[in-house]
Amino acid sequence: MAEIKIKTDNLIVEIGNLRALEQKINATNIKCPGVVGGGSSIQQLENIGKMYQTIHTQLAALVLSTVSFMENVYTSYQSSDNKASDGFK
């Protein structure tokens, strides 16, 4: 029986796209502006800046985790494909 081929080309392309996105996110430097003055409006603006920083950091972590997961899926597919083909030789 012939080797079972799983088409993983698109998976590799998307992993590459996610890596590019990860690099773009990491290249962006997010800093909260300095706060001058007081009042509730200023504090709310400062909180928005801090939340944006947190979202930026968490998005970078999410993309990194997704890349890692997708690479593991690709490796698993390749391993399973090789085992299946070895069993039919």
C-alpha positions in Angstrom: 0.0 0.0 0.0 1.2 3.5 -0.8 2.3 6.0 1.8 -0.5 8.2 3.1 0.2 11.8 2.3 -1.3 14.5 4.5 -1.2 17.9 2.8 0.5 20.1 5.3 1.7 22.7 2.9 -1.0 25.2 4.0 -0.2 24.5 7.6 3.4 25.4 7.1 2.4 28.6 5.2 0.1 29.7 8.1 2.8 28.9 10.7 5.1 31.2 8.7 2.4 33.9 8.7 1.9 33.6 12.4 5.7 33.9 12.9 5.7 37.1 10.9 2.8 38.4 13.0 4.7 37.5 16.2 7.8 39.4 15.0 5.6 42.4 14.0 4.0 42.4 17.5 7.3 42.1 19.3 8.8 44.9 17.2 6.1 47.3 18.3 7.1 49.1 21.5 4.1 50.1 23.6 4.5 52.6 26.4 1.9 54.5 28.4 2.3 58.2 28.1 3.3 60.1 31.2 0.4 61.4 33.2 0.3 65.1 34.0 -2.3 66.4 36.3 -5.1 64.6 38.0 -8.8 64.0 37.9 -10.9 61.0 36.9 -10.5 61.6 33.2 -6.7 61.5 33.4 -6.8 58.4 35.5 -9.2 56.7 33.1 -6.9 57.6 30.2 -3.9 56.2 32.1 -5.9 53.0 32.8 -6.7 52.7 29.1 -3.0 52.9 28.2 -2.1 50.2 30.8 -4.9 48.0 29.5 -3.6 48.4 26.0 -0.1 47.4 27.1 -1.5 44.3 28.8 -3.5 43.4 25.7 -0.4 43.8 23.6 1.7 41.5 25.8 -1.1 38.9 26.0 -1.6 39.0 22.2 2.1 38.3 21.7 1.9 35.4 24.1 -1.2 34.0 22.4 0.5 34.1 19.0 3.6 32.4 20.3 1.5 29.7 21.9 -0.5 29.2 18.7 2.7 28.9 16.7 4.0 26.3 19.1 0.8 24.3 19.0 0.6 24.4 15.2 4.2 23.2 14.9 3.4 20.3 17.3 0.4 19.4 15.1 2.6 19.5 12.0 5.2 17.3 13.7 2.5 14.9 14.8 1.1 14.6 11.3 4.5 13.9 9.9 5.3 11.3 12.5 1.9 9.6 12.0 2.4 9.6 8.2 5.9 8.1 8.6 4.6 5.4 11.0 1.7 4.5 8.7 4.0 4.2 5.7 6.6 2.1 7.6 3.8 -0.3 8.6 3.0 -1.1 5.0 6.5 -1.7 3.7 
